[in-house]
């Protein structure tokens, strides 16, 4: 199986954004789920998008082989 190191010398950047808990359309029906977020709410799609730098942008030029977790602390709870 190949991984990001196989491609790093070829100027290929590999990054994964792991998102969760965004824009629940029925927040009143799942308060038990909302309580699991340390921030006390789900994220908005704009917040998720703002957390991840553009793949072609300057902020991600030297980032490869990383997984960015954008879930309001849900996984750590």
C-alpha positions, 0 to 999 in steps of 0.5 A: 500500500502506498502512502504520502511519503511515496509521493512527497518527492514528486511535489504532490501534497496529500492532506485529509480533512475529517469533519463532523457535526455540522449544521444538524437540521434537527438540533431539538431532536438530538440534545444528547448528541449536542451535549457531547460537543465541548463547544456546546453546539455543532459547527456551521459549514462556513466554520468547517471550510474556514478551518482548512487552508486551500490546497493550492494556497500558501498556507498549505504549501508545506503540509502533507500527510496530515489529517485535520480534524474539524469537529468542535472537540467531539472526537476527544470527548 
